[in-house]
Amino acid sequence: VCPVAGCNKHFSTSGHARRHSRIHAALRPFECPHDGCGATFTRRDNCTQHQ
């Protein structure tokens, strides 16, 4: 269960919970490598799809 008050999301794996926690922490560690784009993502697969 997500520990953030009011969220109450449940996860089947710790990896999914970790990935979800980036939403609350506003972490977007995956940046588009194209010059001038500047788009950032919480998940590598979303960044790859964006490209």
PQR file with spaces between the fields and no chain letter, atoms N, CA, C, O and H, PARSE charges and radii, in Angstrom:
ATOM       1  N    VAL     1       0.857   -1.183    0.000 -0.4000 1.5000
ATOM       2  CA   VAL     1       0.000    0.000    0.000 -0.0000 2.0000
ATOM       3  C    VAL     1       0.896    1.237    0.000  0.5500 1.7000
ATOM       4  O    VAL     1       1.891    1.295    0.722 -0.5500 1.4000
ATOM       5  N    CYS     2       0.537    2.205   -0.804 -0.4000 1.5000
ATOM       6  CA   CYS     2       1.277    3.463   -0.856 -0.0000 2.0000
ATOM       7  C    CYS     2       1.166    4.174    0.495  0.5500 1.7000
ATOM       8  O    CYS     2       0.064    4.307    1.028 -0.5500 1.4000
ATOM       9  H    CYS     2      -0.272    2.157   -1.390  0.4000 1.0000
ATOM      10  N    PRO     3       2.292    4.632    1.058 -0.5600 1.5000
ATOM      11  CA   PRO     3       2.252    5.281    2.371  0.2800 2.0000
ATOM      12  C    PRO     3       1.772    6.737    2.355  0.5500 1.7000
ATOM      13  O    PRO     3       1.597    7.334    3.417 -0.5500 1.4000
ATOM      14  N    VAL     4       1.561    7.307    1.188 -0.4000 1.5000
ATOM      15  CA   VAL     4       1.124    8.701    1.099 -0.0000 2.0000
ATOM      16  C    VAL     4      -0.350    8.809    1.481  0.5500 1.7000
ATOM      17  O    VAL     4      -1.190    8.067    0.973 -0.5500 1.4000
ATOM      18  H    VAL     4       1.703    6.822    0.325  0.4000 1.0000
ATOM      19  N    ALA     5      -0.648    9.729    2.369 -0.4000 1.5000
ATOM      20  CA   ALA     5      -2.021    9.913    2.853 -0.0000 2.0000
ATOM      21  C    ALA     5      -2.974   10.173    1.697  0.5500 1.7000
ATOM      22  O    ALA     5      -2.739   11.050    0.866 -0.5500 1.4000
ATOM      23  H    ALA     5       0.034   10.332    2.782  0.4000 1.0000
ATOM      24  N    GLY     6      -4.050    9.399    1.656 -0.4000 1.5000
ATOM      25  CA   GLY     6      -5.073    9.577    0.644 -0.0000 2.0000
ATOM      26  C    GLY     6      -4.828    8.842   -0.661  0.5500 1.7000
ATOM      27  O    GLY     6      -5.702    8.835   -1.528 -0.5500 1.4000
ATOM      28  H    GLY     6      -4.240    8.687    2.331  0.4000 1.0000
ATOM      29  N    CYS     7      -3.676    8.229   -0.827 -0.4000 1.5000
ATOM      30  CA   CYS     7      -3.383    7.544   -2.091 -0.0000 2.0000
ATOM      31  C    CYS     7      -3.998    6.138   -2.104  0.5500 1.7000
ATOM      32  O    CYS     7      -4.791    5.821   -2.990 -0.5500 1.4000
ATOM      33  H    CYS     7      -2.966    8.235   -0.123  0.4000 1.0000
ATOM      34  N    ASN     8      -3.644    5.309   -1.146 -0.4000 1.5000
ATOM      35  CA   ASN     8      -4.213    3.966   -0.979 -0.0000 2.0000
ATOM      36  C    ASN     8      -4.016    3.017   -2.156  0.5500 1.7000
ATOM      37  O    ASN     8      -4.760    2.045   -2.285 -0.5500 1.4000
ATOM      38  H    ASN     8      -3.000    5.566   -0.426  0.4000 1.0000
ATOM      39  N    LYS     9      -3.033    3.271   -3.017 -0.4000 1.5000
ATOM      40  CA   LYS     9      -2.762    2.333   -4.118 -0.0000 2.0000
ATOM      41  C    LYS     9      -2.074    1.093   -3.565  0.5500 1.7000
ATOM      42  O    LYS     9      -1.276    1.172   -2.631 -0.5500 1.4000
ATOM      43  H    LYS     9      -2.428    4.061   -2.912  0.4000 1.0000
ATOM      44  N    HIS    10      -2.398   -0.058   -4.156 -0.4000 1.5000
ATOM      45  CA   HIS    10      -1.808   -1.333   -3.770 -0.0000 2.0000
ATOM      46  C    HIS    10      -0.933   -1.831   -4.913  0.5500 1.7000
ATOM      47  O    HIS    10      -1.222   -1.581   -6.083 -0.5500 1.4000
ATOM      48  H    HIS    10      -3.046   -0.122   -4.914  0.4000 1.0000
ATOM      49  N    PHE    11       0.148   -2.545   -4.562 -0.4000 1.5000
ATOM      50  CA   PHE    11       1.093   -3.026   -5.566 -0.0000 2.0000
ATOM      51  C    PHE    11       1.433   -4.484   -5.324  0.5500 1.7000
ATOM      52  O    PHE    11       1.533   -4.935   -4.183 -0.5500 1.4000
ATOM      53  H    PHE    11       0.383   -2.748   -3.611  0.4000 1.0000
ATOM      54  N    SER    12       1.608   -5.211   -6.413 -0.4000 1.5000
ATOM      55  CA   SER    12       1.919   -6.634   -6.308 -0.0000 2.0000
ATOM      56  C    SER    12       3.411   -6.879   -6.129  0.5500 1.7000
ATOM      57  O    SER    12       3.811   -7.956   -5.687 -0.5500 1.4000
ATOM      58  H    SER    12       1.526   -4.845   -7.340  0.4000 1.0000
ATOM      59  N    THR    13       4.240   -5.891   -6.467 -0.4000 1.5000
ATOM      60  CA   THR    13       5.686   -6.047   -6.293 -0.0000 2.0000
ATOM      61  C    THR    13       6.274   -4.773   -5.700  0.5500 1.7000
ATOM      62  O    THR    13       5.703   -3.690   -5.827 -0.5500 1.4000
ATOM      63  H    THR    13       3.915   -5.016   -6.826  0.4000 1.0000
ATOM      64  N    SER    14       7.423   -4.920   -5.053 -0.4000 1.5000
ATOM      65  CA   SER    14       8.090   -3.750   -4.484 -0.0000 2.0000
ATOM      66  C    SER    14       8.585   -2.823   -5.590  0.5500 1.7000
ATOM      67  O    SER    14       8.675   -1.611   -5.393 -0.5500 1.4000
ATOM      68  H    SER    14       7.887   -5.800   -4.950  0.4000 1.0000
ATOM      69  N    GLY    15       8.904   -3.388   -6.750 -0.4000 1.5000
ATOM      70  CA   GLY    15       9.338   -2.572   -7.887 -0.0000 2.0000
ATOM      71  C    GLY    15       8.246   -1.636   -8.367  0.5500 1.7000
ATOM      72  O    GLY    15       8.509   -0.481   -8.700 -0.5500 1.4000
ATOM      73  H    GLY    15       8.830   -4.372   -6.910  0.4000 1.0000
ATOM      74  N    HIS    16       7.029   -2.132   -8.402 -0.4000 1.5000
ATOM      75  CA   HIS    16       5.906   -1.288   -8.812 -0.0000 2.0000
ATOM      76  C    HIS    16       5.668   -0.182   -7.789  0.5500 1.7000
ATOM      77  O    HIS    16       5.365    0.952   -8.158 -0.5500 1.4000
ATOM      78  H    HIS    16       6.815   -3.071   -8.131  0.4000 1.0000
ATOM      79  N    ALA    17       5.802   -0.506   -6.516 -0.4000 1.5000
ATOM      80  CA   ALA    17       5.633    0.496   -5.458 -0.0000 2.0000
ATOM      81  C    ALA    17       6.714    1.564   -5.564  0.5500 1.7000
ATOM      82  O    ALA    17       6.432    2.753   -5.409 -0.5500 1.4000
ATOM      83  H    ALA    17       6.048   -1.428   -6.216  0.4000 1.0000
ATOM      84  N    ARG    18       7.947    1.145   -5.826 -0.4000 1.5000
ATOM      85  CA   ARG    18       9.066    2.082   -5.984 -0.0000 2.0000
ATOM      86  C    ARG    18       8.823    3.006   -7.175  0.5500 1.7000
ATOM      87  O    ARG    18       9.032    4.216   -7.086 -0.5500 1.4000
ATOM      88  H    ARG    18       8.176    0.179   -5.951  0.4000 1.0000
ATOM      89  N    ARG    19       8.385    2.431   -8.279 -0.4000 1.5000
ATOM      90  CA   ARG    19       8.093    3.212   -9.487 -0.0000 2.0000
ATOM      91  C    ARG    19       6.995    4.236   -9.201  0.5500 1.7000
ATOM      92  O    ARG    19       7.096    5.391   -9.615 -0.5500 1.4000
ATOM      93  H    ARG    19       8.215    1.448   -8.351  0.4000 1.0000
ATOM      94  N    HIS    20       5.954    3.813   -8.499 -0.4000 1.5000
ATOM      95  CA   HIS    20       4.846    4.702   -8.158 -0.0000 2.0000
ATOM      96  C    HIS    20       5.303    5.847   -7.252  0.5500 1.7000
ATOM      97  O    HIS    20       4.818    6.972   -7.378 -0.5500 1.4000
ATOM      98  H    HIS    20       5.872    2.875   -8.164  0.4000 1.0000
ATOM      99  N    SER    21       6.230    5.564   -6.346 -0.4000 1.5000
ATOM     100  CA   SER    21       6.674    6.588   -5.391 -0.0000 2.0000
ATOM     101  C    SER    21       7.293    7.792   -6.085  0.5500 1.7000
ATOM     102  O    SER    21       7.296    8.887   -5.522 -0.5500 1.4000
ATOM     103  H    SER    21       6.624    4.651   -6.244  0.4000 1.0000
ATOM     104  N    ARG    22       7.813    7.615   -7.287 -0.4000 1.5000
ATOM     105  CA   ARG    22       8.387    8.747   -8.038 -0.0000 2.0000
ATOM     106  C    ARG    22       7.338    9.803   -8.356  0.5500 1.7000
ATOM     107  O    ARG    22       7.661   10.986   -8.464 -0.5500 1.4000
ATOM     108  H    ARG    22       7.810    6.726   -7.744  0.4000 1.0000
ATOM     109  N    ILE    23       6.086    9.386   -8.506 -0.4000 1.5000
ATOM     110  CA   ILE    23       5.003   10.333   -8.789 -0.0000 2.0000
ATOM     111  C    ILE    23       4.865   11.317   -7.636  0.5500 1.7000
ATOM     112  O    ILE    23       4.759   12.525   -7.853 -0.5500 1.4000
ATOM     113  H    ILE    23       5.824    8.425   -8.419  0.4000 1.0000
ATOM     114  N    HIS    24       4.865   10.799   -6.407 -0.4000 1.5000
ATOM     115  CA   HIS    24       4.698   11.652   -5.235 -0.0000 2.0000
ATOM     116  C    HIS    24       5.948   12.486   -4.964  0.5500 1.7000
ATOM     117  O    HIS    24       5.850   13.595   -4.439 -0.5500 1.4000
ATOM     118  H    HIS    24       4.951    9.819   -6.231  0.4000 1.0000
ATOM     119  N    ALA    25       7.109   11.965   -5.313 -0.4000 1.5000
ATOM     120  CA   ALA    25       8.370   12.667   -5.064 -0.0000 2.0000
ATOM     121  C    ALA    25       8.723   13.623   -6.204  0.5500 1.7000
ATOM     122  O    ALA    25       9.704   14.361   -6.115 -0.5500 1.4000
ATOM     123  H    ALA    25       7.189   11.064   -5.740  0.4000 1.0000
ATOM     124  N    ALA    26       7.931   13.612   -7.263 -0.4000 1.5000
ATOM     125  CA   ALA    26       8.177   14.440   -8.452 -0.0000 2.0000
ATOM     126  C    ALA    26       9.536   14.133   -9.075  0.5500 1.7000
ATOM     127  O    ALA    26      10.179   15.020   -9.637 -0.5500 1.4000
ATOM     128  H    ALA    26       7.134   13.012   -7.334  0.4000 1.0000
ATOM     129  N    LEU    27       9.975   12.871   -8.975 -0.4000 1.5000
ATOM     130  CA   LEU    27      11.232   12.458   -9.592 -0.0000 2.0000
ATOM     131  C    LEU    27      10.971   12.045  -11.030  0.5500 1.7000
ATOM     132  O    LEU    27      10.107   11.211  -11.302 -0.5500 1.4000
ATOM     133  H    LEU    27       9.452   12.151   -8.518  0.4000 1.0000
ATOM     134  N    ARG    28      11.720   12.632  -11.940 -0.4000 1.5000
ATOM     135  CA   ARG    28      11.603   12.316  -13.360 -0.0000 2.0000
ATOM     136  C    ARG    28      13.025   12.124  -13.897  0.5500 1.7000
ATOM     137  O    ARG    28      13.546   12.978  -14.615 -0.5500 1.4000
ATOM     138  H    ARG    28      12.422   13.310  -11.719  0.4000 1.0000
ATOM     139  N    PRO    29      13.651   10.987  -13.538 -0.5600 1.5000
ATOM     140  CA   PRO    29      15.070   10.802  -13.832  0.2800 2.0000
ATOM     141  C    PRO    29      15.417   10.476  -15.287  0.5500 1.7000
ATOM     142  O    PRO    29      16.594   10.467  -15.647 -0.5500 1.4000
ATOM     143  N    PHE    30      14.429   10.212  -16.116 -0.4000 1.5000
ATOM     144  CA   PHE    30      14.709    9.818  -17.497 -0.0000 2.0000
ATOM     145  C    PHE    30      14.422   10.988  -18.430  0.5500 1.7000
ATOM     146  O    PHE    30      13.272   11.400  -18.589 -0.5500 1.4000
ATOM     147  H    PHE    30      13.472   10.219  -15.824  0.4000 1.0000
ATOM     148  N    GLU    31      15.477   11.519  -19.047 -0.4000 1.5000
ATOM     149  CA   GLU    31      15.356   12.700  -19.895 -0.0000 2.0000
ATOM     150  C    GLU    31      15.555   12.332  -21.362  0.5500 1.7000
ATOM     151  O    GLU    31      16.420   11.522  -21.697 -0.5500 1.4000
ATOM     152  H    GLU    31      16.410   11.185  -18.918  0.4000 1.0000
ATOM     153  N    CYS    32      14.757   12.926  -22.219 -0.4000 1.5000
ATOM     154  CA   CYS    32      14.886   12.720  -23.658 -0.0000 2.0000
ATOM     155  C    CYS    32      16.268   13.193  -24.104  0.5500 1.7000
ATOM     156  O    CYS    32      16.676   14.306  -23.769 -0.5500 1.4000
ATOM     157  H    CYS    32      14.055   13.584  -21.946  0.4000 1.0000
ATOM     158  N    PRO    33      16.993   12.361  -24.855 -0.5600 1.5000
ATOM     159  CA   PRO    33      18.350   12.724  -25.263  0.2800 2.0000
ATOM     160  C    PRO    33      18.426   13.691  -26.451  0.5500 1.7000
ATOM     161  O    PRO    33      19.516   14.139  -26.804 -0.5500 1.4000
ATOM     162  N    HIS    34      17.311   14.012  -27.059 -0.4000 1.5000
ATOM     163  CA   HIS    34      17.331   14.883  -28.232 -0.0000 2.0000
ATOM     164  C    HIS    34      17.546   16.340  -27.827  0.5500 1.7000
ATOM     165  O    HIS    34      16.884   16.843  -26.919 -0.5500 1.4000
ATOM     166  H    HIS    34      16.425   13.648  -26.772  0.4000 1.0000
ATOM     167  N    ASP    35      18.473   17.009  -28.504 -0.4000 1.5000
ATOM     168  CA   ASP    35      18.787   18.408  -28.210 -0.0000 2.0000
ATOM     169  C    ASP    35      17.547   19.280  -28.276  0.5500 1.7000
ATOM     170  O    ASP    35      16.783   19.230  -29.240 -0.5500 1.4000
ATOM     171  H    ASP    35      19.011   16.600  -29.241  0.4000 1.0000
ATOM     172  N    GLY    36      17.360   20.077  -27.242 -0.4000 1.5000
ATOM     173  CA   GLY    36      16.265   21.029  -27.222 -0.0000 2.0000
ATOM     174  C    GLY    36      14.926   20.473  -26.794  0.5500 1.7000
ATOM     175  O    GLY    36      13.973   21.240  -26.650 -0.5500 1.4000
ATOM     176  H    GLY    36      17.981   20.118  -26.459  0.4000 1.0000
ATOM     177  N    CYS    37      14.810   19.168  -26.584 -0.4000 1.5000
ATOM     178  CA   CYS    37      13.516   18.595  -26.206 -0.0000 2.0000
ATOM     179  C    CYS    37      13.200   18.897  -24.740  0.5500 1.7000
ATOM     180  O    CYS    37      12.215   19.573  -24.441 -0.5500 1.4000
ATOM     181  H    CYS    37      15.584   18.546  -26.701  0.4000 1.0000
ATOM     182  N    GLY    38      14.025   18.400  -23.841 -0.4000 1.5000
ATOM     183  CA   GLY    38      13.832   18.673  -22.426 -0.0000 2.0000
ATOM     184  C    GLY    38      12.751   17.865  -21.734  0.5500 1.7000
ATOM     185  O    GLY    38      12.534   18.049  -20.536 -0.5500 1.4000
ATOM     186  H    GLY    38      14.825   17.851  -24.084  0.4000 1.0000
ATOM     187  N    ALA    39      12.063   16.976  -22.442 -0.4000 1.5000
ATOM     188  CA   ALA    39      11.021   16.156  -21.817 -0.0000 2.0000
ATOM     189  C    ALA    39      11.657   15.191  -20.814  0.5500 1.7000
ATOM     190  O    ALA    39      12.718   14.624  -21.074 -0.5500 1.4000
ATOM     191  H    ALA    39      12.240   16.826  -23.415  0.4000 1.0000
ATOM     192  N    THR    40      11.002   15.014  -19.674 -0.4000 1.5000
ATOM     193  CA   THR    40      11.475   14.081  -18.660 -0.0000 2.0000
ATOM     194  C    THR    40      10.348   13.127  -18.285  0.5500 1.7000
ATOM     195  O    THR    40       9.168   13.436  -18.450 -0.5500 1.4000
ATOM     196  H    THR    40      10.140   15.475  -19.463  0.4000 1.0000
ATOM     197  N    PHE    41      10.740   11.958  -17.775 -0.4000 1.5000
ATOM     198  CA   PHE    41       9.779   10.895  -17.516 -0.0000 2.0000
ATOM     199  C    PHE    41      10.098   10.172  -16.218  0.5500 1.7000
ATOM     200  O    PHE    41      11.248   10.143  -15.779 -0.5500 1.4000
ATOM     201  H    PHE    41      11.699   11.707  -17.640  0.4000 1.0000
ATOM     202  N    THR    42       9.080    9.592  -15.612 -0.4000 1.5000
ATOM     203  CA   THR    42       9.270    8.805  -14.397 -0.0000 2.0000
ATOM     204  C    THR    42       9.724    7.389  -14.726  0.5500 1.7000
ATOM     205  O    THR    42      10.270    6.695  -13.869 -0.5500 1.4000
ATOM     206  H    THR    42       8.146    9.615  -15.968  0.4000 1.0000
ATOM     207  N    ARG    43       9.501    6.960  -15.968 -0.4000 1.5000
ATOM     208  CA   ARG    43       9.847    5.597  -16.380 -0.0000 2.0000
ATOM     209  C    ARG    43      10.657    5.607  -17.671  0.5500 1.7000
ATOM     210  O    ARG    43      10.387    6.381  -18.589 -0.5500 1.4000
ATOM     211  H    ARG    43       9.058    7.524  -16.664  0.4000 1.0000
ATOM     212  N    ARG    44      11.662    4.721  -17.721 -0.4000 1.5000
ATOM     213  CA   ARG    44      12.519    4.608  -18.903 -0.0000 2.0000
ATOM     214  C    ARG    44      11.709    4.212  -20.139  0.5500 1.7000
ATOM     215  O    ARG    44      11.959    4.723  -21.230 -0.5500 1.4000
ATOM     216  H    ARG    44      11.882    4.092  -16.975  0.4000 1.0000
ATOM     217  N    ASP    45      10.736    3.303  -19.976 -0.4000 1.5000
ATOM     218  CA   ASP    45       9.964    2.858  -21.136 -0.0000 2.0000
ATOM     219  C    ASP    45       9.127    3.995  -21.721  0.5500 1.7000
ATOM     220  O    ASP    45       8.913    4.035  -22.933 -0.5500 1.4000
ATOM     221  H    ASP    45      10.532    2.888  -19.090  0.4000 1.0000
ATOM     222  N    ASN    46       8.654    4.913  -20.892 -0.4000 1.5000
ATOM     223  CA   ASN    46       7.914    6.064  -21.415 -0.0000 2.0000
ATOM     224  C    ASN    46       8.839    6.982  -22.203  0.5500 1.7000
ATOM     225  O    ASN    46       8.445    7.534  -23.230 -0.5500 1.4000
ATOM     226  H    ASN    46       8.828    4.881  -19.908  0.4000 1.0000
ATOM     227  N    CYS    47      10.062    7.144  -21.726 -0.4000 1.5000
ATOM     228  CA   CYS    47      11.044    7.962  -22.433 -0.0000 2.0000
ATOM     229  C    CYS    47      11.373    7.333  -23.785  0.5500 1.7000
ATOM     230  O    CYS    47      11.438    8.029  -24.798 -0.5500 1.4000
ATOM     231  H    CYS    47      10.382    6.696  -20.892  0.4000 1.0000
ATOM     232  N    THR    48      11.576    6.034  -23.798 -0.4000 1.5000
ATOM     233  CA   THR    48      11.883    5.322  -25.041 -0.0000 2.0000
ATOM     234  C    THR    48      10.732    5.444  -26.029  0.5500 1.7000
ATOM     235  O    THR    48      10.960    5.662  -27.219 -0.5500 1.4000
ATOM     236  H    THR    48      11.523    5.469  -22.975  0.4000 1.0000
ATOM     237  N    GLN    49       9.510    5.308  -25.556 -0.4000 1.5000
ATOM     238  CA   GLN    49       8.339    5.430  -26.426 -0.0000 2.0000
ATOM     239  C    GLN    49       8.230    6.849  -26.990  0.5500 1.7000
ATOM     240  O    GLN    49       7.838    7.024  -28.143 -0.5500 1.4000
ATOM     241  H    GLN    49       9.324    5.131  -24.590  0.4000 1.0000
ATOM     242  N    HIS    50       8.567    7.842  -26.204 -0.4000 1.5000
ATOM     243  CA   HIS    50       8.527    9.241  -26.621 -0.0000 2.0000
ATOM     244  C    HIS    50       9.468    9.490  -27.801  0.5500 1.7000
ATOM     245  O    HIS    50       9.145   10.251  -28.714 -0.5500 1.4000
ATOM     246  H    HIS    50       8.886    7.699  -25.267  0.4000 1.0000
ATOM     247  N    GLN    51      10.621    8.847  -27.771 -0.4000 1.5000
ATOM     248  CA   GLN    51      11.629    9.051  -28.809 -0.0000 2.0000
ATOM     249  C    GLN    51      11.120    8.517  -30.122  0.5500 1.7000
ATOM     250  O    GLN    51      11.821    8.592  -31.131 -0.5500 1.4000
ATOM     251  H    GLN    51      10.883    8.229  -27.030  0.4000 1.0000
